[in-house]
Amino acid sequence: MSMRTKSNPGLEPDNWLARRVSSSIEQFRQLEHAGLGALVAESRDGKTIQLEDGRRIVEFASCCYLGFESDPRLVEAAKLSLDRWATQLACARTRIVVQDVVRLEQLLSQILGGMAVTVFQSASLAHVGILPLFAAGVLPSFSFRSPQFILDRKAHASIQVLRAVLESFGRVVNINIDDLNAVEESLQRARRDGHTPIVICDGIGSMGHIAPIEAMLPMLDRVDGYLYCDDAHGFSVLGEHGQGHAMSHLKKSPHRGIVIVSLNKSFGTNGGAAVVPTTNDLQVIQRYATSYAFSGSPALPLVGASIESAMLHLSSELCDRQALFNRNLALLDRELDECPLPVLNQFSTSPVRGVLLGSEKQCIDFCAAILHRGYLVTAALYPTVERDAATARIAISANHTHGQIVGLCNIIRDLAG
Ligand SMILES: Cc1ncc(COP(=O)(O)O)c(C=O)c1O
């Protein structure tokens, strides 16, 4: 199916986004036709969702891996915050910052190894605010000449959409971050050509891929390059106090880069955060990042819940939650050990699992058959994944019961066999 502009009927817009839209329209149509698009949830009970049409399903689609979203202490904290602040304070944070937001940033800094932290409404909006400032060379911790961006092909869509912004500051080179020889070569070439190389990737990607950050840091040291890492899926579920995959390594060389985390996933609340080396960097961000200075703060009731979640992250309870999650993940891995289809990230530390189907149609049919039997997994299709790498994505939670996990795996083995 092709795209046509209203003002120029008959003319097809020819740009990267129009091509992307037009090449995935058919998949979306099939997804909706199979009943897998935009299901309307009426209520929830743990991991069971009551749909508007009367069906009850067990969802393996939400990425709140540790199950904090339904912790009564977070819910109560959100209610208290609502009583205290009402729904919002619609004022730029360059003028008034609510004390709870400052408190949250202090707690996140403790979680994130003492780095300087500021919160945004989401990780996506943190990218919008931070990437241009980083690329422009105005963050004081990072001194560079003209930048060259070494962008992992798998980096999240919220980064990829800012490619044109990056291109206005320097050349963007696409790379597969797993090919460490290619990474080294790109870094050395950029340096030889007089650029400062900046590697951009996800720490744990949305399909669970684990970036080789530990191996890349010495390479970056040798060329005086930097890392910009989105650790939306690693935060909370991995590392000491839940500091995530990226910070677990970057904290040893805190001046080598920037990490963005999301509070919308395992952390169980709402928002995103930028993690930078010093408060001098924060000062620039808080004055000039558009999605900070000219946009609202994270929703205040959820800031209250975030403070509660942060305190749990700094207590011994976090380890218990991580252990519970890992027990469920191990159960899924064991149950799918004999699965005839390839299982993504099986037995790895990544929190994400998936069953690789290949074609879009096979994946949609597979996920629709699972839904028919009362379970929801996500059909991850192009362009979220490469073409012909369509995957039934499974998000496990610490809140799933043994019976729910075994139930899903029985269906998967049945359909795959
Ligand atoms: C790797 C990655 N980064 C960022 C995001 C977006 O996070 P947020 O909801 O905080 O914008 C996602 C969401 O799925 C993601 O998978």
The ligand as a MOL file (V3000), in Angstrom:
LIG
                    3D

  0  0  0     0  0            999 V3000
M  V30 BEGIN CTAB
M  V30 COUNTS 16 16 0 0 0
M  V30 BEGIN ATOM
M  V30 1 C 14.8560 0.8800 24.6510 0
M  V30 2 C 13.7280 1.8140 24.9630 0
M  V30 3 N 13.9840 3.1030 25.1860 0
M  V30 4 C 13.0040 3.9870 25.4700 0
M  V30 5 C 11.6990 3.5950 25.5310 0
M  V30 6 C 10.6490 4.6050 25.8350 0
M  V30 7 O 10.6040 4.8250 27.2100 0
M  V30 8 P 9.5750 5.9220 27.7580 0
M  V30 9 O 8.2440 5.2580 27.8420 0
M  V30 10 O 10.1080 6.2880 29.1140 0
M  V30 11 O 9.6100 7.0410 26.8000 0
M  V30 12 C 11.3740 2.2600 25.3060 0
M  V30 13 C 9.9430 1.8450 25.3690 0
M  V30 14 O 9.5310 0.8210 25.0270 0
M  V30 15 C 12.4010 1.3470 25.0030 0
M  V30 16 O 12.1170 0.0790 24.7460 0
M  V30 END ATOM
M  V30 BEGIN BOND
M  V30 1 1 1 2
M  V30 2 1 2 3
M  V30 3 2 2 15
M  V30 4 2 3 4
M  V30 5 1 4 5
M  V30 6 1 5 6
M  V30 7 2 5 12
M  V30 8 1 6 7
M  V30 9 1 7 8
M  V30 10 2 8 9
M  V30 11 1 8 10
M  V30 12 1 8 11
M  V30 13 1 12 13
M  V30 14 1 12 15
M  V30 15 2 13 14
M  V30 16 1 15 16
M  V30 END BOND
M  V30 END CTAB
M  END
